[in-house]
């Protein structure tokens, strides 16, 4: 059963007949439509426009070729629910109270851009995975629809087991067909691919792929066929996501809307493999992003190297629709509108102030005593990633005896665990599941897999001190409880999933529990603390 994970946003913003007083390059224009499409769990390198040959993404590539390809797009928090919370509110996860965590109760005080646009004349909807997992709460007794009402009624026959039977593209058509005449629209395309689980060898059987096509296996895994096949199955599901995006673009072109549409394509967090999804490394938070908007983006076909952040989407939408956070009843926004990049026409570095991004996490999946998390904060700047791990006595992916719950079950996970169990090899187990030191520093240009921790080398002491100081200053300005000395508040927020709440304590007292996202073989009882 798929949890909400891989999040590629196809934000399509088009123009409607409703006019706005907003100005882009000096002339008024119509309010834009918004189609937001998000794939579930995909790292940035695995799309054709970035030079990847073993994953075919013609729709993503089309958006990049006719818009902007971003090379440094990051989520603040590389897990489904908190990443999507950042997208919807324009705030970093540590500014969102319970919504900093995975599977939370979403706080009533935080309004989403979809709710705002629904109150301001937009036809709003979504398909498949929206904000999840967690409890969105109610307002006036009515369940909140954080990404808009669902359009999920049309089904299809999926090409492999575990792929959703929701016909994403047909439901987008249904949404468009039901749109009241003249209203601008806002639609969220939330694919559940390439989230786990996969049909093993689907990429070979149905996608015609070969293990030899993969040009590089991350160095924190052994290069073996089992892992290569798992990667091909992941590729097959990305391609499925992309195929529905392609149909959506074709539909917009068919009805004459594509020219007046902005398309944003991304993912919510990195690929659902050990040491990536749910962690805070380069491949965890660095995500694909392409944006196309023929009538709004100057000099399309550009590649932009500025750091951009998921919290930048909401302020972009508000600006383009003539709203502010205050006028919309939203909490103050931390992100910055992307329109300066849209209208500049420049390639490479467009604005000098977009030179860093903050990252971090609190509790993701449960699996530690008392449902505590694994708090981390970090900053990327100047080609380096600095991380501060606040609770190094805890297991980063969850306790071994409860299956490392912050890592989805997979052939790759099983293989890595077996290198310790069956072969006595500790290297890969330590890299992927072991405890970590307090500080980490990586040169991500030379070491994108974050294998060589520079934090213990004296020549980097000055850089570490400077990066920590800047990170702390910015997080203090953002009133991050973890930095202000009240970080335990995140551990005390109640996990909304009742079936797996307090998993560790219940399991260790003999209760039979099922966590649907891991395998029975993931439990390492011999490492019980």
C-alpha positions in Angstrom: 0.0 0.0 0.0 1.5 3.3 -1.0 2.1 6.0 1.5 2.3 9.5 0.3 5.8 10.1 -0.8 7.0 11.0 -4.2 5.8 14.5 -5.0 6.4 16.0 -8.5 4.5 19.2 -8.8 3.1 20.1 -12.2 2.0 23.7 -11.4 0.4 24.9 -14.5 -0.5 28.6 -14.3 -2.6 29.8 -17.2 -4.6 32.9 -17.8 -8.3 33.2 -17.5 -10.7 35.8 -18.8 -10.8 37.4 -15.3 -8.5 40.5 -15.5 -6.2 41.5 -12.8 -4.4 44.8 -12.1 -1.1 42.8 -11.6 1.8 43.8 -13.7 4.7 41.7 -14.9 6.8 43.7 -17.3 4.7 46.8 -17.2 1.4 45.8 -18.7 -1.7 44.3 -17.0 -2.5 40.7 -17.6 -5.2 38.2 -16.7 -5.2 36.1 -13.5 -3.3 32.9 -14.1 -4.7 29.4 -13.8 -2.7 27.0 -11.6 -2.1 23.4 -12.3 0.3 21.9 -9.6 1.6 18.4 -10.4 3.8 16.6 -7.9 5.5 13.3 -8.2 6.0 11.2 -5.0 9.7 10.6 -4.2 12.2 11.4 -6.9 15.7 12.8 -6.8 16.7 15.7 -9.1 19.2 13.8 -11.3 16.7 11.3 -12.6 15.0 13.3 -15.2 16.1 13.6 -18.9 16.7 17.3 -18.9 19.4 16.9 -16.3 21.2 14.4 -18.6 19.8 11.2 -17.3 19.5 8.6 -20.1 18.0 5.7 -18.1 14.8 7.5 -17.1 12.8 8.9 -20.1 10.8 12.0 -19.2 9.7 13.8 -22.4 7.0 15.9 -20.7 9.4 17.2 -18.0 12.0 17.8 -20.7 9.4 19.7 -22.8 8.7 22.0 -19.8 12.4 22.6 -19.3 13.1 23.3 -23.0 10.2 25.8 -23.2 10.7 27.4 -19.8 13.4 27.3 -17.1 15.3 24.3 -15.7 16.4 24.9 -12.1 19.6 23.2 -11.0 19.4 24.1 -7.3 15.8 23.5 -6.2 15.4 22.2 -2.6 12.7 21.2 -0.2 13.4 22.3 3.4 12.3 18.9 4.7 12.6 15.7 2.7 9.5 13.8 3.7 6.0 13.8 2.2 3.8 15.6 4.7 6.3 18.3 5.9 7.6 18.9 2.4 4.0 19.5 1.2 3.2 21.6 4.2 6.1 23.9 3.2 4.8 24.1 -0.4 1.2 24.9 0.7 2.1 27.6 3.2 5.3 29.3 2.1 6.9 28.6 5.5 9.8 26.4 6.5 8.8 23.2 8.4 10.2 24.4 11.7 7.8 27.4 11.4 4.7 25.2 11.2 4.3 23.7 14.7 2.8 20.2 14.4 3.2 20.3 10.6 7.0 20.1 10.9 6.4 16.4 11.5 5.3 13.6 9.3 1.8 12.3 9.9 0.7 15.3 12.0 -2.5 17.1 12.9 -2.4 20.1 10.5 -2.7 23.3 12.6 -5.9 25.3 11.9 -4.0 28.6 12.0 -2.0 27.8 8.8 -4.1 28.5 5.7 -2.9 27.0 2.4 -2.7 28.7 -1.0 -5.3 26.4 -2.4 -7.8 27.4 0.3 -7.0 31.1 -0.4 -7.5 30.8 -4.1 -10.8 29.0 -3.6 -11.9 32.1 -1.6 -10.8 34.4 -4.3 -12.6 33.3 -7.4 -10.6 30.2 -8.4 -11.9 26.8 -9.5 -9.8 24.6 -7.3 -9.2 20.8 -7.3 -6.7 18.0 -7.0 -6.2 14.4 -8.0 -4.8 11.5 -6.0 -2.2 12.4 -3.3 -2.6 15.9 -2.0 -1.3 16.8 1.4 -0.5 13.6 3.2 -0.1 11.6 5.4 -1.9 13.1 8.4 -5.1 14.7 9.7 -5.9 18.0 7.9 -8.4 18.9 10.6 -11.8 20.6 10.3 -13.0 24.2 10.1 -16.6 24.8 11.2 -17.1 21.0 11.3 -16.0 20.5 7.7 -12.9 18.5 6.8 -10.3 20.8 5.3 -9.2 20.1 1.7 -5.7 21.5 1.8 -5.0 21.0 -1.9 -8.6 21.4 -3.1 -11.6 19.0 -3.6 -10.7 15.6 -5.1 -11.3 14.5 -8.7 -10.5 10.8 -8.4 -13.5 9.1 -10.0 -12.0 8.0 -13.3 -9.9 4.8 -13.1 -7.5 3.0 -15.4 -5.6 -0.3 -15.6 -2.1 0.3 -14.3 0.9 -1.2 -16.1 2.3 -2.9 -13.0 1.4 -3.9 -9.5 1.4 -1.1 -6.9 0.9 1.7 -9.4 -2.3 3.6 -8.7 -5.4 2.8 -10.7 -6.5 6.5 -10.7 -6.4 8.0 -14.2 -4.7 11.2 -13.4 -5.0 12.8 -16.9 -8.6 11.9 -17.3 -9.5 13.3 -14.0 -7.7 16.5 -14.9 -10.0 16.6 -18.0 -13.0 16.1 -15.8 -11.9 19.0 -13.6 -11.5 21.2 -16.7 -14.9 20.1 -18.0 -16.6 21.1 -14.8 -14.9 24.4 -14.4 -17.4 27.3 -14.4 -17.0 29.5 -17.5 -14.6 32.3 -17.1 -13.1 31.2 -13.7 -9.4 30.7 -13.4 -8.4 27.3 -12.1 -5.9 25.9 -9.6 -5.3 22.1 -9.9 -2.9 19.9 -7.9 -1.7 16.7 -9.8 -0.5 14.4 -7.0 0.9 11.2 -8.5 1.6 8.4 -6.1 4.5 7.3 -8.2 7.4 6.5 -7.7 6.5 5.9 -4.1 7.0 2.4 -2.8 6.0 -0.4 -3.3 7.2 -1.6 -6.7 6.6 -4.7 -8.7 10.1 -6.2 -8.7 11.7 -6.2 -12.2 8.8 -4.2 -13.7 11.3 -1.9 -15.3 12.8 -4.8 -17.2 9.5 -6.7 -17.9 7.3 -3.8 -18.9 9.7 -1.0 -19.5 12.2 -2.8 -21.7 15.1 -1.6 -19.5 18.4 -3.2 -18.8 20.6 -2.9 -15.7 23.5 -1.8 -18.0 21.7 1.4 -18.8 22.3 2.9 -15.3 25.4 5.0 -15.5 26.0 5.3 -11.8 25.0 3.6 -8.5 25.4 5.8 -5.4 28.6 4.9 -3.7 26.8 4.3 -0.3 25.3 1.1 -1.9 27.2 -1.8 -3.4 26.9 -2.0 -7.2 24.9 -5.2 -7.6 22.1 -6.3 -9.9 19.5 -6.4 -7.1 19.9 -2.7 -6.5 20.2 -1.8 -10.2 16.9 -3.6 -10.8 15.3 -1.7 -7.9 16.5 1.5 -9.5 15.0 0.5 -12.9 11.6 -0.1 -11.2 11.8 3.4 -9.7 12.6 4.7 -13.2 9.6 2.9 -14.7 7.3 4.7 -12.2 8.8 8.1 -12.8 8.1 7.5 -16.5 4.5 6.6 -15.6 4.1 9.9 -13.8 5.6 11.7 -16.8 3.2 10.0 -19.2 0.2 11.5 -17.5 1.9 14.9 -17.4 2.4 14.6 -21.1 -1.4 14.0 -21.6 -2.2 17.0 -19.5 0.0 19.2 -21.6 -1.6 17.8 -24.7 -5.1 18.5 -23.3 -4.2 22.1 -22.5 -2.7 22.6 -26.0 -5.9 21.0 -27.5 -8.2 23.5 -25.8 -6.0 26.5 -26.4 -4.9 27.0 -22.9 -1.2 26.0 -23.0 0.1 29.3 -24.2 -1.5 31.0 -21.2 -0.4 28.4 -18.7 2.5 28.1 -16.3 3.6 24.5 -15.7 5.8 23.6 -12.7 7.1 20.1 -12.4 8.9 18.8 -9.3 8.9 16.1 -6.6 8.3 16.2 -2.8 11.5 14.5 -1.6 14.3 12.3 -2.9 14.0 8.7 -4.2 12.6 6.2 -1.7 15.8 4.4 -1.0 18.1 4.1 2.1 20.1 7.3 3.0 18.0 9.4 0.7 14.3 9.8 1.4 13.7 11.2 4.9 17.3 12.2 5.4 19.0 15.5 5.0 21.7 14.8 2.5 22.2 16.2 -1.0 20.1 13.5 -2.8 17.4 13.8 -0.1 16.5 17.5 -0.4 17.8 18.4 -3.9 14.8 18.0 -6.3 13.9 18.4 -9.9 12.2 21.6 -11.0 11.2 22.9 -14.4 8.8 25.7 -15.0 7.1 26.7 -18.3 5.0 29.8 -18.8 5.0 31.0 -22.4 3.3 34.3 -21.7 5.2 35.1 -18.5 8.7 33.8 -18.6 11.2 35.9 -20.5 13.8 34.1 -22.7 12.6 30.5 -22.3 15.0 27.6 -22.5 17.2 29.0 -19.7 19.1 27.0 -17.1 19.1 28.8 -13.7 21.6 28.0 -10.9 20.0 30.2 -8.1 19.0 28.4 -4.9 15.2 28.1 -5.0 13.1 26.7 -2.3 9.7 25.0 -2.0 8.5 27.8 0.2 8.9 30.1 -2.9 5.9 28.7 -4.7 3.1 30.2 -2.5 4.4 33.8 -2.6 4.7 33.4 -6.4 1.1 32.4 -6.7 -0.1 35.2 -4.4 1.8 37.8 -6.4 0.5 36.6 -9.7 -3.1 36.7 -8.4 -2.9 40.1 -6.8 -2.9 38.9 -3.2 -0.7 39.2 -0.1 -0.4 36.8 2.8 -2.1 39.4 5.0 -5.0 40.1 2.7 -5.5 36.4 2.2 -5.5 35.6 5.9 -2.4 33.5 5.8 0.4 33.5 8.3 3.5 35.5 7.3 5.4 33.9 4.5 9.1 33.2 4.6 9.6 32.3 0.9 10.3 34.7 -1.9 8.3 35.0 -5.2 10.1 33.5 -8.3 8.9 36.3 -10.6 12.3 38.1 -10.5 13.7 35.0 -12.2 10.8 34.7 -14.6 11.1 38.2 -15.9 14.9 38.6 -15.8 15.8 36.7 -19.0 19.2 35.7 -17.4 20.8 32.3 -17.3 23.1 30.9 -14.6 23.0 33.1 -11.5 20.1 35.5 -11.7 20.0 37.1 -8.3 22.9 37.3 -5.9 20.7 37.0 -2.7 19.5 33.5 -3.6 22.8 32.0 -2.5 21.7 29.6 0.3 18.9 27.3 1.5 18.1 26.0 4.9 17.1 22.3 5.5 16.2 20.2 8.4 13.8 17.7 10.0 12.1 16.6 13.2 10.0 13.5 13.6 9.3 11.6 10.4 8.1 8.0 10.9 7.9 6.6 14.4 9.9 3.7 15.7 11.9 5.2 18.6 10.9 5.1 22.3 8.1 7.6 23.0 7.8 8.6 19.3 10.7 11.0 19.4 12.2 12.3 16.2 15.7 12.8 14.9 16.2 16.5 14.8 18.6 18.0 12.2 19.2 21.5 10.8 21.5 22.4 7.9 22.5 25.0 5.5 23.7 24.8 1.9 25.9 27.6 0.7 29.0 28.1 -1.4 29.1 24.5 -2.6 29.0 23.0 0.9 26.3 21.3 3.0 26.6 21.8 6.7 24.5 19.6 9.1 24.0 19.7 12.8 22.5 16.5 14.3 21.1 17.4 17.7 20.4 14.0 19.2 23.2 11.7 18.2 22.3 9.1 20.8 19.2 8.3 18.7 19.0 6.1 15.5 18.6 8.3 12.4 16.3 6.0 10.6 14.5 4.7 13.6 15.5 1.9 16.0 16.8 -1.4 14.5 14.5 -3.6 16.6 11.5 -1.9 15.1 12.6 -2.1 11.5 14.2 1.3 10.8 10.8 2.7 10.2 12.0 5.9 8.5 13.2 3.9 5.6 10.7 2.2 3.2 11.0 -1.5 2.8 12.6 -2.5 -0.5 15.0 -4.9 -2.2 17.7 -2.4 -1.7 17.0 -2.0 2.0 16.9 -5.8 2.4 20.2 -6.3 0.5 22.0 -3.7 2.7 20.7 -5.2 5.9 21.9 -8.6 4.8 25.4 -7.4 4.2 25.7 -7.1 8.0 23.6 -10.1 8.9 24.8 -12.6 6.5 28.3 -11.4 5.5 29.4 -9.5 8.5 30.2 -6.4 6.4 29.5 -3.2 8.5 30.3 -0.5 5.9 27.0 -0.2 4.1 24.9 -0.8 7.2 26.8 2.0 9.0 26.4 4.4 6.0 22.7 3.8 5.6 21.4 2.9 9.1 24.1 3.6 11.7 24.3 6.5 14.2 25.9 9.7 13.2 28.2 12.4 14.6 27.1 15.8 15.8 28.4 17.8 12.8 28.7 17.0 9.1 30.2 19.0 6.3 30.3 17.9 2.6 31.7 19.5 -0.6 28.6 18.6 -2.7 30.3 19.6 -6.0 33.0 17.0 -5.5 31.1 14.7 -3.2 27.4 14.7 -4.1 26.8 11.4 -2.3 28.0 13.0 1.0 30.6 10.2 1.7 33.5 12.2 3.0 32.6 14.2 6.2 35.0 17.1 6.3 33.9 18.2 9.8 36.7 16.6 11.6 39.4 18.3 9.5 41.1 21.3 11.1 41.4 23.2 7.8 37.6 23.4 7.6 37.0 24.6 11.2 36.6 28.2 10.2 34.1 27.4 7.5 32.1 25.2 9.8 32.0 27.9 12.4 30.8 30.5 9.8 28.1 28.2 8.4 26.8 27.2 11.8 26.7 30.9 12.8 24.8 31.9 9.7 22.4 29.0 10.0 21.8 29.8 13.7 21.2 33.5 13.0 18.7 32.8 10.2 16.8 30.1 12.2 16.7 32.4 15.2 15.1 35.1 13.0 12.6 32.5 11.9 11.8 31.6 15.6 12.8 28.0 15.2 12.0 26.3 18.6 14.9 23.9 18.1 17.4 26.8 18.0 15.6 28.8 20.7 15.9 25.9 23.3 12.4 24.5 23.0 13.0 21.8 20.4 11.4 19.1 22.5 8.0 20.6 21.5 8.3 18.7 18.2 8.6 15.4 20.0 5.6 16.1 22.1 3.2 16.7 19.2 0.9 13.7 18.9 1.4 11.5 15.9 -2.0 11.3 14.1 -1.7 7.7 12.8 -3.4 5.8 15.6 -2.5 2.3 14.2 1.2 3.0 14.5 1.3 5.7 17.2 3.7 4.8 20.0 4.9 1.9 17.8 8.2 1.2 19.7 6.7 1.0 23.2 3.7 -1.1 22.1 5.9 -3.4 19.9 8.5 -4.0 22.6 5.7 -4.9 25.1 4.6 -7.7 22.8 1.8 -6.1 20.8 1.5 -7.3 17.2 1.7 -4.3 14.9 1.9 -3.7 11.2 3.7 -0.9 9.6 2.6 -1.1 6.0 5.6 0.6 4.5 8.3 -1.8 5.7 9.0 -5.6 5.4 9.0 -8.1 8.2 12.6 -8.8 7.4 13.6 -5.2 8.2 13.5 -5.8 12.0 17.0 -6.2 13.5 16.2 -7.6 16.9 19.9 -8.6 17.6 20.7 -4.8 17.7 18.2 -4.1 20.5 19.4 -1.4 22.8 
